[in-house]
Amino acid sequence: MIFRLARLQIRSHRLRTGFVAVAVMLTTVLYMTVISFAYCAVDSVQLSKMLAFTSDVHALIVDTGYSISGEALREEIQSAPEVSETFLAAYAPVHWEEPAEANSIRQGFGMAFVDREGILPHHFMTMTEGRFPQRLDDIMLCREAFPTLSIGDQVRFFIISAYTPEPMVRERTYTVSGFYHSDADSPPPAVALYGENVAEELELSVMMNFHSSFGIEQRLDAVLKRLSQWEIPGDERRTQINQAYVGADLGNVLQPGNVLLILLVIGVLFFAAFLLIYNVYSIALTQDMRAFGLLKVIGMTHWQMKKLTLVQTGLIACGALPVGLLLGYFIGFKLLSPIFMSMSGEVLPYRFSPIIALLSGGLTLFTLFFSALRPLARIKKMTPIQSVSAEPENKAPKKEKRREAPASPLALAMSGLRRSRGRMLVTSLSAMVSVLLFVIVGGLTDIMVDVERVGMFDVELGLWDGDRDGLIPKELTKISKFVAVEPDILDSLAGSDNVEETRLLRFQQIDADITPGLAEEIRDFMTGSEYDFVRKEYQHILDTGSVKAAVLSLPDELCREIIVSQEDRLKPAYYDGEELYDGRHVFCVSSERDEQAVDMNLRLSSGDALSSDNLSKDYRVIHLELPSGLWTALGKICGRLTANSAGVEEMFFLLPESVFEREFPDAPAFTVLVNAKEGRSDALLEEVQALTEGRGVGSGDTSFEYLVGGKLTNMKALQERLRAIQLTGYSLCGIIFLIGLLNMVNSALTSTVLRRREFAMLETVGMTHAQLRRMLLYENSVGGLFGLVAFTVGSALSYALLAQIFDVKVSAISLPAVGILLLLFVVGWVTAELSFKAATNVSLTERVKWEE
């Protein structure tokens, strides 16, 4: 019976059902969009760590230190209640001469030996050709590492084992059975089957996944305790945890600040969605009051009424929720999430998860049922006679009841609004929330424009090594990474019609004499170091009495732009002294000290003398110890020092160009800073890109390619990020605004239907159609008026708070918010016209006789 009544109500109130269905779909899209953003942001961090870790397994245990074989160890770990799946894997550094092209790319940790095909997805590997190895002499290769080989070809490897009593190199020949692609940062170049011969030569790991990623440390401890009976006394037992999962532990995520932000966002979204659905059901209860009263008279209990509402709401959800989830997937995840993830300016990996849909659907259903059941509390307090009378309770103050309202459209509109304060408040809050969100997003966009540094120069031209590690012979790693821009490029820019001014950053390598104080610091560091190779390296510095260093030149007028402190990153301080220009001082730039570092930060202290056979005289040192050393010191002048920041030089010094040229008149330039003539920026950027396209310096593993940066390219990247912020922010605001508009329209049209007889009575006593239209216009403009208040207050508060917090100029007026504000008034006018037509679409006589 309840089910039949619910279906009858849905069929008899199609417009109301349509409003609820649309509200459910919009709410689902809203929730799914925001949850997609949050999930992708968290997942991208975790996935990036897993790609660096090269797998998504939770942890691994190395078989050394246990008396049982690797296979038996795996079976025992698999039987632990905490473990869901296990794999055997061994990794070995490899060297090969055939094919030669594999030596030119990054190869990660070397060849992988695995016991089954199921481990491939855990290494982010996807088979592209052929099949998984079936025999011990089969092998799969990474296609990017071996672009010229085919299935069936022979490949010869020299497998290096460092885990046997004597390091050994085993030559193996394999037949290529297939190729794969891996998304990991350092994929193994080859995968072969694990066999007993491998167990004798290589260290074996048991990789495991737990039933849950939370509390990984405790789960791993429980597994280790289970294995304690096979421990070999005195042997080291090694384990490793995938730190990506540790970082996703619930205890780390649920910090007070994160929880507060999550609750705030969910609260705003829930409030916006709740307003519409609650208002629809509240109005529906008023319309159906007599029907509920009659049901109550014939014996229906309050629980049965609640069940009727639940069934009716559930039927609507069954039709609207799947559509909302589908729209949310395409709008929230497929369309807006990639834009949201591009806001950082980097390409971040992320994946879809069923958790997004489950959370979105669950929150939508909670919002729907909570909003639908709230109005029923009113009818529970009413007697059957009050329910049957269908007369709304008048809660106006007594003084207002006795007061005679003046007969004017504005006074009648105000009187109507006062009689339905709850409905007016709900409708107005929808408008206020929408406008406030648009104001906030507009303010945050302004902050991005002011806070982001886009550089001092239009174009910065340098050289970059591409961060390629590769298999570079050790003797080549001693070559300095300082490389020079080629002279013909400098000549082309000097003679270009697009160039207004050019500044060169030059360098020269020197051997700087160490001071007695620095020598003492080196001895202290060597005493505390546990590494022989470190002690040998610094002993060489002490024996020679000098250290590799580089002197860089800056145009004199730019020396005042050197950052000397960055404790407050929004207000960095700049060098403003005159010592550099006297020709007797030099800046020594170093990174802040890290007591845990393997290497020490070599630097000369302020007041020390910089002495070198490469210099004509000694210079007095001014020392700068900064968070990122040279990068920080020149951060405002040029965005990146490209390839010239990680050579064999241990110390960096800065001299003004006028002094530097006297010391090193023929020094090469490592960075070119160029400003364009007015109106020629795009032409200059195109010219520089054409000059450097396909060019580089050096060859093979020591090659460097030209990198073009600066204000022009940074502004393009910044504009793309701003568009991403605006599109995602305004899309969310737009969905909430659409919910608010539906709320306004639904309230107005329903109110018109309920008050049709009232409007007819006003016409019988002399109200004209023009006055009725004006009265409805006043009533339906309340959303716009409250939006205007929200816009005024929100703009003032956001301007004051954001400008104070970030110390930047923020626009006091958000243009998108102004547009939304104007649209509120337009919608109010359109709603008033629709209400007028709904109130006058039948004759006056029929409306006077009309009963609710």
C-alpha positions in Angstrom: 0.0 0.0 0.0 2.8 2.4 0.9 4.6 1.7 -2.3 1.4 2.3 -4.4 0.7 5.6 -2.6 4.3 6.7 -3.3 3.9 6.0 -7.0 0.6 7.8 -7.1 2.2 10.9 -5.5 5.1 10.8 -8.0 2.6 10.6 -11.0 0.3 13.3 -9.6 3.2 15.8 -9.0 5.4 15.5 -12.0 6.7 19.0 -11.8 7.7 18.6 -8.2 9.3 15.2 -9.0 11.2 16.8 -11.8 12.6 19.4 -9.5 13.7 16.8 -7.0 15.3 14.7 -9.7 17.2 17.6 -11.2 18.3 18.6 -7.7 19.6 15.0 -7.1 21.5 15.0 -10.3 23.1 18.4 -9.7 23.9 17.4 -6.1 25.6 14.2 -7.3 27.6 16.1 -10.0 28.7 18.6 -7.3 29.8 16.0 -4.8 31.5 13.9 -7.4 33.4 16.8 -8.8 34.7 17.9 -5.5 35.5 14.3 -4.3 37.3 13.7 -7.6 39.4 16.8 -7.0 40.3 15.7 -3.5 40.9 12.0 -4.4 43.0 12.9 -7.5 45.1 15.3 -5.5 45.8 12.7 -2.8 46.2 9.9 -5.3 48.6 11.8 -7.5 51.0 12.3 -4.5 50.7 8.6 -3.6 51.0 7.4 -7.2 54.0 9.6 -7.9 55.8 8.1 -4.9 54.9 4.6 -6.1 56.1 5.3 -9.6 59.4 6.5 -8.0 59.4 3.3 -5.8 58.7 1.4 -9.1 55.9 -0.6 -7.7 52.7 -0.4 -5.7 53.4 -3.3 -3.3 53.0 -2.4 0.4 56.4 -3.8 1.6 59.1 -6.4 0.9 61.3 -8.7 3.0 64.7 -9.7 1.9 65.5 -13.4 2.3 69.0 -12.8 3.8 69.0 -13.5 7.5 66.5 -16.5 7.3 67.4 -20.2 7.3 64.6 -21.2 4.9 64.6 -20.8 1.1 63.0 -17.9 -0.6 60.0 -20.0 -1.8 59.4 -21.3 1.7 59.7 -17.8 3.0 57.1 -16.6 0.5 54.7 -19.4 1.5 55.0 -18.6 5.2 54.4 -14.9 4.6 51.4 -15.7 2.3 49.8 -17.7 5.2 49.9 -14.6 7.5 46.4 -13.3 8.1 47.6 -9.7 7.4 48.8 -10.5 3.9 46.7 -10.7 0.8 49.2 -11.6 -1.9 53.0 -12.2 -2.3 55.5 -12.4 -5.1 59.2 -13.3 -5.5 61.5 -10.9 -7.1 65.2 -10.3 -7.5 67.0 -7.3 -9.1 70.5 -7.3 -10.5 72.6 -4.6 -12.1 73.4 -5.6 -15.7 75.7 -4.5 -18.4 75.4 -5.4 -22.1 77.1 -4.6 -25.3 74.4 -5.7 -27.6 72.3 -3.8 -28.5 74.3 -0.6 -28.0 71.4 1.8 -28.0 70.2 0.6 -24.6 73.3 2.3 -23.0 71.9 5.8 -23.9 68.8 5.8 -21.7 68.0 5.7 -18.0 67.7 2.1 -16.9 66.8 2.2 -13.2 67.9 -0.5 -10.9 68.6 -3.1 -13.5 67.1 -6.4 -14.6 64.2 -8.0 -12.7 63.7 -11.7 -12.1 60.1 -12.6 -11.1 58.2 -15.8 -10.4 54.9 -15.0 -12.1 53.2 -12.7 -14.6 50.8 -11.3 -11.9 53.6 -9.0 -10.6 53.7 -6.9 -13.8 50.8 -4.6 -13.0 52.4 -4.0 -9.6 55.4 -2.6 -11.5 53.1 -0.5 -13.7 54.1 -2.7 -16.7 51.8 -3.3 -19.6 52.5 -6.0 -22.2 52.6 -4.4 -25.7 53.9 -7.3 -27.8 54.5 -11.0 -27.4 54.1 -13.0 -24.2 55.4 -13.4 -20.7 58.6 -15.6 -20.5 57.7 -19.3 -20.3 61.3 -20.6 -20.0 64.3 -19.6 -18.0 66.1 -18.4 -21.3 63.1 -16.2 -22.3 63.2 -12.5 -21.6 60.8 -9.5 -21.9 62.3 -6.1 -22.7 61.2 -2.6 -22.2 60.4 -1.3 -25.7 61.7 2.2 -24.9 65.1 0.7 -23.9 65.4 -1.6 -27.0 63.6 0.2 -29.9 65.3 -1.9 -32.7 64.9 -5.4 -31.4 62.1 -7.8 -32.4 60.5 -10.9 -30.8 62.8 -14.0 -31.3 66.0 -12.0 -31.3 68.9 -12.9 -29.1 70.3 -10.5 -26.5 73.4 -11.0 -24.4 73.6 -9.7 -20.8 76.4 -9.6 -18.2 74.6 -9.9 -14.9 76.5 -8.5 -11.9 76.0 -10.1 -8.5 77.3 -8.3 -5.4 75.6 -10.6 -2.9 77.9 -13.7 -3.4 81.1 -14.0 -1.2 83.0 -12.9 -4.3 81.4 -10.5 -6.7 80.7 -12.3 -10.0 79.7 -11.4 -13.5 77.6 -14.0 -15.3 77.1 -13.9 -19.1 73.6 -15.0 -20.2 72.0 -15.1 -23.6 68.2 -14.8 -23.8 65.5 -15.0 -26.5 63.2 -12.1 -26.6 59.6 -13.3 -25.9 57.8 -9.9 -25.7 58.0 -6.2 -25.0 56.3 -4.1 -22.3 55.8 -0.4 -21.4 56.2 0.8 -17.9 54.9 4.1 -16.4 57.4 3.9 -13.5 60.0 6.5 -13.1 62.9 4.0 -13.3 61.6 0.9 -15.0 63.8 -2.2 -15.2 65.0 -2.6 -18.8 64.3 -6.4 -18.8 62.2 -9.0 -17.0 63.1 -12.7 -16.8 61.8 -15.8 -14.9 63.2 -16.4 -11.4 64.9 -19.8 -11.0 67.0 -21.8 -8.6 70.1 -20.6 -10.4 69.1 -17.0 -9.7 68.6 -17.8 -6.0 72.2 -18.8 -5.7 73.5 -15.7 -7.3 71.2 -12.9 -6.3 69.5 -11.4 -3.3 65.8 -12.4 -3.3 62.9 -10.3 -2.0 59.4 -11.4 -1.0 57.0 -8.5 -2.1 53.7 -8.4 -0.3 50.4 -6.6 -0.3 48.3 -6.4 2.9 44.5 -6.4 3.1 44.7 -2.7 3.9 47.2 0.1 3.4 46.6 1.6 6.9 49.0 0.8 9.7 51.6 -0.8 7.4 54.3 -0.7 10.0 52.2 -2.7 12.5 51.2 -5.3 9.9 54.8 -5.7 8.8 55.9 -6.1 12.4 53.3 -8.9 12.8 54.7 -10.7 9.8 58.3 -10.4 11.0 57.3 -11.8 14.4 55.8 -14.8 12.6 59.1 -15.4 10.9 61.3 -15.0 14.0 61.7 -18.8 14.4 63.7 -18.9 11.2 66.0 -16.0 11.9 69.7 -16.7 11.7 71.5 -15.2 14.8 73.9 -12.4 13.9 72.6 -11.9 10.3 71.1 -8.7 9.3 67.4 -8.8 8.4 66.2 -6.2 5.9 62.8 -4.9 5.1 61.4 -2.0 3.0 58.1 -0.2 3.2 56.5 1.6 0.3 56.5 5.1 1.7 53.7 6.1 -0.7 51.3 4.0 1.4 52.8 5.2 4.7 52.1 8.7 3.6 48.5 7.8 3.0 48.1 6.4 6.5 44.9 7.7 8.1 46.8 9.2 11.0 48.9 11.4 8.7 45.9 12.5 6.5 43.6 13.4 9.3 45.5 16.3 10.8 43.4 19.0 12.4 43.9 21.5 9.6 43.1 19.0 6.9 40.0 17.8 8.8 38.8 21.4 9.3 39.2 22.1 5.6 37.4 18.9 4.6 34.5 19.6 6.9 34.2 23.2 5.7 34.0 22.2 2.0 31.6 19.3 2.7 29.5 21.7 4.9 29.2 24.3 2.1 28.3 21.7 -0.5 25.8 20.0 1.8 24.2 23.3 2.7 23.9 24.4 -1.0 22.3 21.0 -2.0 20.2 20.8 1.2 18.6 24.2 0.6 17.0 23.2 -2.7 15.8 19.7 -1.8 14.6 20.8 1.6 12.7 23.7 0.1 11.1 21.4 -2.5 9.8 19.0 0.2 8.8 21.8 2.5 6.6 23.3 -0.2 5.3 19.8 -1.1 4.3 19.3 2.5 2.4 22.6 2.4 0.6 21.5 -0.8 -0.2 18.0 0.5 -1.1 19.1 4.1 -4.8 18.2 3.6 -3.9 14.8 2.0 -1.6 14.0 5.0 -4.3 15.2 7.4 -6.8 12.9 5.8 -4.4 10.0 6.0 -3.8 10.8 9.6 -7.5 10.9 10.3 -8.1 7.4 8.9 -5.3 6.0 11.0 -1.9 6.4 9.3 0.8 6.7 11.9 3.7 9.2 11.7 6.1 6.3 11.0 4.0 5.2 8.0 4.1 8.8 6.7 7.8 8.8 7.1 8.0 5.4 5.3 5.8 6.9 2.5 8.2 9.8 2.1 11.2 7.4 2.2 9.8 5.2 -0.5 8.8 8.1 -2.7 12.3 9.6 -2.3 13.9 6.3 -2.9 12.0 5.8 -6.2 13.2 9.3 -7.4 16.8 8.4 -6.3 16.7 5.2 -8.3 16.1 7.1 -11.5 18.1 10.3 -10.8 21.2 9.0 -9.0 22.6 6.8 -11.8 22.2 9.7 -14.2 23.9 12.0 -11.8 26.8 9.6 -11.2 27.3 9.2 -15.0 27.2 13.0 -15.5 29.5 13.5 -12.5 32.0 11.0 -14.0 32.2 12.8 -17.3 31.9 16.4 -15.9 33.7 16.0 -12.6 36.4 13.4 -13.3 36.9 13.3 -17.1 36.5 17.0 -17.8 37.3 19.1 -14.7 39.7 16.9 -12.8 42.4 17.1 -15.6 42.1 20.9 -15.5 42.2 20.9 -11.7 45.3 18.7 -11.7 47.1 21.0 -14.2 46.8 23.9 -11.7 50.3 23.1 -10.3 51.9 23.5 -13.7 53.1 19.9 -13.7 51.8 16.7 -15.2 50.7 14.7 -12.2 49.5 11.0 -12.5 46.1 10.0 -11.1 43.5 7.3 -11.5 39.7 6.8 -11.2 38.6 4.8 -8.2 35.1 3.4 -7.3 35.5 5.2 -4.0 34.7 8.4 -5.8 31.4 7.1 -7.0 30.6 5.4 -3.6 31.3 8.5 -1.6 29.4 10.7 -4.0 26.3 8.5 -4.1 26.4 8.0 -0.3 26.6 11.8 0.4 23.8 12.5 -2.2 21.5 9.9 -0.6 22.2 11.3 2.8 21.4 14.8 1.7 18.3 13.7 -0.1 16.7 11.7 2.7 17.8 14.2 5.4 16.2 17.0 3.4 13.1 15.0 2.6 12.4 14.0 6.2 13.0 17.3 7.9 9.6 18.9 6.9 7.7 15.9 8.4 8.6 17.1 11.9 6.0 20.0 11.3 3.1 17.7 10.7 3.9 15.5 13.7 3.2 18.5 16.0 -0.2 19.2 14.3 -3.6 17.8 15.2 -5.7 16.0 12.5 -8.1 18.9 12.4 -5.2 21.4 11.8 -3.9 19.2 9.1 -7.2 18.8 7.3 -7.9 22.5 7.5 -4.9 23.1 5.2 -4.6 26.7 6.6 -0.9 27.6 7.0 0.0 28.7 10.5 0.4 32.5 10.7 3.4 33.3 12.8 3.3 37.0 12.3 3.7 39.1 15.4 0.5 40.3 17.0 1.2 44.0 16.4 1.7 43.2 12.7 -1.7 41.3 12.6 -3.5 44.4 13.9 -1.6 46.8 11.6 -3.4 47.6 8.3 -1.0 47.3 5.4 -1.0 50.2 3.0 -2.3 49.2 -0.4 0.8 49.5 -2.5 2.7 46.8 -4.5 5.8 47.2 -2.4 3.9 47.0 0.9 2.0 44.0 -0.3 5.2 42.3 -1.4 6.9 43.0 2.0 3.8 41.7 3.7 4.0 38.5 1.6 7.6 38.0 2.4 7.1 38.5 6.1 4.4 35.8 6.1 6.9 33.2 4.6 10.2 34.2 6.3 11.5 30.6 6.3 11.0 30.3 2.5 12.5 33.7 1.9 15.5 32.9 4.0 16.2 29.6 2.3 15.8 31.1 -1.2 18.0 34.1 -0.3 20.7 31.9 1.3 21.1 30.1 -2.0 21.8 33.4 -3.8 24.2 34.6 -1.0 26.3 31.3 -1.1 26.6 31.5 -4.9 27.7 35.1 -5.0 30.2 34.7 -2.0 31.8 31.7 -3.7 32.3 33.7 -6.9 33.8 36.6 -5.0 36.3 34.2 -3.2 37.4 32.5 -6.4 37.9 35.8 -8.1 40.0 37.0 -5.1 42.2 33.8 -5.2 42.7 34.3 -8.9 44.0 37.8 -8.3 46.4 36.4 -5.6 47.8 34.0 -8.1 48.6 36.9 -10.5 50.4 38.9 -7.9 52.2 36.2 -5.9 53.5 34.2 -8.9 56.9 35.4 -10.0 57.2 35.6 -13.8 60.8 36.8 -14.1 62.6 40.1 -14.7 63.5 39.4 -18.4 61.4 38.5 -21.4 63.6 35.6 -22.4 66.2 33.6 -20.5 68.4 31.4 -22.6 70.5 28.7 -21.0 71.6 25.0 -21.4 70.1 21.9 -19.8 71.3 18.4 -19.5 67.8 17.0 -19.4 68.5 15.4 -16.0 69.6 12.2 -17.8 71.5 9.9 -15.5 72.1 7.1 -18.0 75.0 4.6 -17.8 77.8 7.3 -17.9 81.3 6.0 -17.5 82.8 7.2 -14.2 85.6 9.1 -15.9 83.1 11.3 -17.6 81.3 12.3 -14.4 84.3 14.4 -13.4 83.6 16.8 -16.3 82.2 20.1 -15.1 78.6 20.8 -16.0 79.4 24.4 -16.8 78.7 24.9 -20.5 78.7 28.0 -22.6 76.1 29.5 -25.0 77.6 29.4 -28.5 79.0 32.6 -29.9 76.9 32.7 -33.1 73.7 32.8 -31.0 75.1 35.7 -29.0 75.9 37.5 -32.2 72.5 36.9 -33.7 70.7 38.3 -30.6 73.1 41.3 -30.5 72.1 42.2 -34.0 68.4 41.4 -33.7 65.8 44.1 -34.5 63.5 42.5 -31.8 66.0 43.0 -28.9 65.9 46.1 -26.7 68.7 45.0 -24.3 70.8 42.0 -23.6 72.5 40.9 -20.3 75.0 38.1 -20.0 75.8 35.9 -17.0 79.4 34.7 -17.3 81.4 32.2 -15.4 85.0 31.2 -14.8 86.4 28.1 -13.0 89.1 28.6 -10.4 91.0 26.7 -7.7 90.2 28.6 -4.5 92.7 28.3 -1.6 91.2 27.0 1.5 91.6 29.1 4.7 92.8 27.7 8.0 89.3 28.0 9.4 87.8 26.0 6.5 90.6 23.4 6.9 89.7 22.9 10.5 86.0 22.5 9.6 87.0 19.8 7.1 89.0 17.9 9.6 86.1 18.0 12.1 83.7 16.8 9.4 86.1 13.9 8.4 86.3 12.8 12.0 82.6 12.4 12.3 82.1 10.8 8.8 81.6 7.0 8.6 82.3 6.8 4.9 85.9 6.0 3.7 85.3 7.6 0.2 84.1 10.8 1.9 87.3 11.0 4.0 89.5 10.3 1.0 87.8 13.1 -1.0 88.2 15.7 1.7 91.7 14.5 2.5 92.6 15.4 -1.1 91.3 18.9 -0.6 93.5 19.2 2.5 96.5 17.8 0.7 96.2 20.2 -2.3 95.1 23.2 -0.2 92.5 24.2 -2.7 89.0 23.5 -3.8 87.2 23.7 -7.2 85.1 26.8 -7.4 83.3 29.0 -9.9 83.1 32.8 -10.2 80.0 34.2 -11.8 79.5 37.7 -13.1 76.3 39.8 -12.8 75.6 43.1 -14.6 76.3 45.8 -12.1 72.8 47.2 -12.1 71.4 43.7 -11.2 73.6 43.2 -8.2 71.0 44.9 -6.0 68.5 42.2 -7.0 70.5 39.5 -5.2 68.3 37.9 -2.5 70.1 37.9 0.9 67.3 36.5 3.0 64.2 34.5 2.4 62.8 33.7 5.8 59.6 35.4 4.6 59.1 34.1 1.0 56.5 36.8 0.3 58.9 39.6 1.4 62.4 38.6 0.4 65.2 41.0 1.1 67.7 42.1 -1.5 71.3 43.1 -1.3 71.6 46.9 -1.1 75.2 47.4 0.0 78.0 49.1 -2.0 80.9 46.8 -1.1 80.8 44.8 -4.4 81.4 47.9 -6.4 84.7 48.9 -4.7 86.5 46.1 -6.5 87.7 44.5 -3.3 84.7 42.3 -2.2 83.1 39.1 -3.5 80.0 37.2 -2.6 80.3 33.6 -1.4 77.0 31.8 -1.9 76.3 28.5 -0.1 73.3 26.4 0.9 72.1 26.2 4.5 73.9 23.5 6.4 72.4 20.0 6.8 74.0 18.2 9.7 72.8 14.8 8.3 74.3 15.3 4.8 77.0 13.0 3.6 78.9 15.9 2.1 79.6 19.2 3.9 78.8 22.6 2.5 82.2 24.2 1.8 82.1 27.9 2.1 84.3 30.9 3.1 83.0 33.0 6.0 82.5 36.8 5.9 85.8 38.5 6.3 87.9 35.6 4.8 90.1 36.2 1.8 89.4 34.6 -1.5 92.8 33.7 -2.9 93.6 31.8 -6.1 96.3 31.5 -8.7 93.6 32.3 -11.2 92.9 35.7 -9.7 95.1 38.9 -9.9 94.5 39.7 -6.3 92.7 38.6 -3.2 89.0 39.6 -2.5 87.3 40.0 0.8 84.4 37.6 1.2 80.7 38.6 2.0 79.1 35.3 2.8 75.4 34.4 2.1 73.9 31.2 3.5 70.5 30.7 1.8 67.9 27.9 1.6 68.9 26.9 -1.9 72.2 28.6 -2.2 72.9 30.1 -5.6 69.3 29.3 -6.8 67.9 31.6 -4.1 70.5 34.4 -4.5 69.7 34.8 -8.2 66.0 33.8 -8.0 64.6 37.2 -9.0 67.1 37.7 -11.8 66.7 34.4 -13.6 64.3 31.6 -13.0 66.7 28.7 -13.5 70.5 28.3 -13.8 69.9 25.3 -15.9 72.9 23.1 -16.4 75.3 25.2 -14.5 74.2 24.4 -11.0 75.7 21.0 -10.3 79.3 20.7 -11.6 82.4 19.6 -9.8 82.6 23.1 -8.2 82.3 23.1 -4.5 82.0 26.8 -3.9 80.3 29.7 -5.9 81.3 33.3 -5.9 79.6 36.4 -7.4 81.3 39.4 -8.8 79.9 42.5 -10.6 80.5 42.5 -14.3 82.8 45.6 -14.2 85.2 43.7 -11.8 84.7 40.3 -13.4 85.8 41.5 -16.9 89.1 42.8 -15.5 89.8 39.4 -14.1 88.4 37.2 -16.9 88.0 39.2 -20.2 87.4 36.1 -22.3 85.0 34.2 -20.0 82.1 32.4 -21.7 78.4 33.2 -21.0 76.2 30.5 -19.5 72.9 32.4 -19.5 71.6 35.2 -21.8 68.9 37.6 -20.4 67.0 39.5 -23.1 64.3 42.1 -23.1 62.2 42.8 -26.3 61.4 46.0 -27.9 57.9 47.3 -27.4 55.4 45.3 -29.3 58.1 42.7 -30.4 57.8 40.2 -27.6 56.2 37.4 -29.6 58.6 38.0 -32.5 61.6 37.7 -30.1 60.3 34.5 -28.5 59.8 33.0 -32.0 63.3 34.1 -33.1 65.0 32.6 -30.0 63.1 29.3 -30.4 64.1 29.2 -34.1 67.8 29.9 -33.2 67.9 27.1 -30.7 65.7 24.5 -32.2 67.5 21.1 -32.6 70.7 22.6 -31.3 72.8 21.6 -28.4 76.3 21.6 -26.9 78.5 18.5 -26.6 77.5 15.0 -27.6 76.4 11.6 -26.2 76.0 11.5 -22.5 77.7 14.9 -22.1 75.3 16.7 -24.4 73.2 19.8 -23.3 70.2 21.2 -25.1 69.1 24.8 -25.1 66.3 25.8 -22.7 64.2 28.9 -23.3 62.5 30.4 -20.3 61.8 33.9 -18.9 58.8 36.2 -18.5 57.1 35.3 -21.8 57.1 31.6 -21.4 56.3 31.9 -17.6 53.4 34.2 -18.4 52.0 31.6 -20.8 52.3 28.8 -18.2 50.8 31.1 -15.5 47.9 32.0 -17.8 47.2 28.3 -18.3 47.2 27.7 -14.6 44.9 30.7 -14.0 42.5 29.4 -16.6 42.5 26.0 -14.9 41.8 27.7 -11.5 39.1 29.8 -12.9 37.4 27.0 -14.9 37.4 24.6 -12.0 36.4 27.2 -9.4 33.7 28.8 -11.5 32.4 25.4 -12.6 31.8 24.4 -9.0 30.3 27.8 -8.3 28.2 27.5 -11.4 26.7 24.2 -10.2 25.9 25.7 -6.8 24.5 28.8 -8.5 22.3 26.6 -10.7 21.0 24.9 -7.6 20.2 28.3 -6.1 18.4 29.4 -9.3 16.2 26.3 -9.2 15.5 27.0 -5.6 14.3 30.6 -6.4 12.2 29.5 -9.4 10.6 26.6 -7.6 9.8 28.7 -4.6 8.3 31.5 -6.7 6.2 29.3 -9.0 4.9 27.2 -6.1 4.1 30.2 -4.0 2.2 31.7 -7.0 0.1 28.5 -7.4 -0.7 28.5 -3.6 -1.6 32.2 -3.6 -3.6 32.2 -6.8 -6.9 32.8 -5.0 -5.3 35.6 -2.9 -4.1 37.4 -6.0 -7.6 37.1 -7.5 -9.2 38.6 -4.4 -6.7 41.5 -4.6 -7.8 42.1 -8.2 -11.5 42.1 -7.2 -10.8 45.1 -4.8 -9.0 47.1 -7.5 -5.4 45.8 -8.1 -4.5 46.1 -11.7 -2.3 43.7 -13.7 0.5 46.2 -13.7 0.4 46.5 -9.9 0.3 42.7 -9.6 3.3 42.3 -11.9 5.2 44.9 -9.9 4.4 43.3 -6.6 5.7 39.9 -7.9 8.8 41.6 -9.2 9.5 43.1 -5.8 9.0 39.7 -4.1 11.3 37.8 -6.6 14.0 40.4 -6.4 14.8 39.5 -2.8 17.4 36.9 -4.0 19.2 39.6 -5.9 19.1 42.0 -3.0 20.5 39.4 -0.6 23.1 38.6 -3.3 24.0 42.3 -3.4 24.6 42.3 0.3 26.7 39.2 0.1 28.6 40.7 -2.8 29.3 43.9 -0.9 30.3 42.3 2.4 32.1 39.4 0.7 34.2 41.7 -1.5 35.2 43.9 1.4 36.1 41.0 3.7 38.0 39.0 1.0 39.9 42.2 -0.1 40.9 42.9 3.5 41.7 39.3 4.5 43.5 38.2 1.4 45.4 41.4 1.0 46.5 41.2 4.7 47.4 37.5 4.6 49.3 37.5 1.3 50.4 41.1 1.3 49.3 41.6 -2.4 46.9 43.8 -4.2 43.6 42.1 -4.7 40.9 43.5 -6.9 38.0 44.8 -4.7 35.5 43.8 -7.3 35.2 40.3 -8.8 33.8 40.7 -12.3 32.4 37.2 -12.5 30.6 37.8 -9.2 29.2 41.0 -10.7 27.9 39.0 -13.6 26.3 36.5 -11.3 24.7 39.3 -9.3 23.2 40.8 -12.4 22.0 37.4 -13.5 20.2 37.0 -10.1 18.2 40.1 -10.8 17.5 39.0 -14.4 16.3 35.6 -13.2 14.1 37.4 -10.5 12.5 39.4 -13.3 11.9 36.4 -15.5 10.5 34.4 -12.5 8.2 37.3 -11.7 6.9 37.2 -15.3 6.4 33.5 -15.2 4.6 33.8 -11.8 2.4 36.6 -13.2 1.4 34.4 -16.2 0.7 31.4 -13.8 -1.4 33.6 -11.6 -3.5 35.1 -14.4 -3.7 32.3 -17.0 -7.4 31.6 -16.1 -10.3 34.0 -15.6 -10.8 36.0 -12.4 -14.1 34.1 -11.6 -12.4 30.7 -11.8 -9.5 31.9 -9.6 -11.8 33.3 -7.0 -13.6 29.9 -6.8 -10.3 28.0 -6.8 -9.5 26.0 -3.7 -6.2 24.8 -2.5 
